[in-house]
Amino acid sequence: MSGGKVCKCPESKKPIKERRWGVVDRNCNYSAFSGYHKTYSDYSSLVCLECRAYWRTKAAYVYSLDKVEWDDSIGFYALWSKKEDENNVHNEKRETIHTTERVRGK
C-alpha cells in the first residue's frame, strides 16, 4: 500500500538506480497522533525530481535511493550528497576524538 500520487513519468520505467527519485523521509512519520514529532514508520516518503510526484511506500527499493532535501533556491527538493556529508561527519568526529585525546594527554 502506498499513499499520494505515485510517479507515472518516464522515470518510472528506468531501472531503480537510474531514476531521479529521492527519499524525503526514510522510515518515519509526522502525525497529529504523535504531536507532529518524528516517529518510526514502515513507510518512507519519496519524490520524483522530474514530475514532482510525492508518495509514501514501504517497498524495499527505498534503500537503494538517495536522500533529498528541500532547496529554497529552486523551491523544490534536490539530491543530498550522502557520501560527502558522511565523510565530513566522520572527519569531524575523528578530529573531535583526537582533540580530546590530546587534551587528556593520550
C-alpha positions, 0 to 999 in steps of 0.5 A: 500500500502506498499513499499520494500520487505515485510517479507515472513519468518516464522515470518510472520505467528506468531501472531503480538506480537510474531514476531521479527519485529521492527519499524525503523521509526514510522510515518515519512519520509526522502525525497529529497522533504523535504531536507532529514529532518524528516517529518510526514508520514502515513507510518512507516518503519519496519524490520524483525530481522530474514530475514532482510526484510525492508518495509514501511506500514501504517497498524495499527499493527505498534503500537503494535511493538517495536522500533529498532535501528541500532547496529554497533556491529552486523551491523544490527538493534536490539530491543530498550528497550522502557520501560527502556529508558522511565523510565530513561527519566522520572527519569531524568526529575523528578530529573531535576524538583526537582533540580530546585525546590530546587534551587528556594527554593520550 
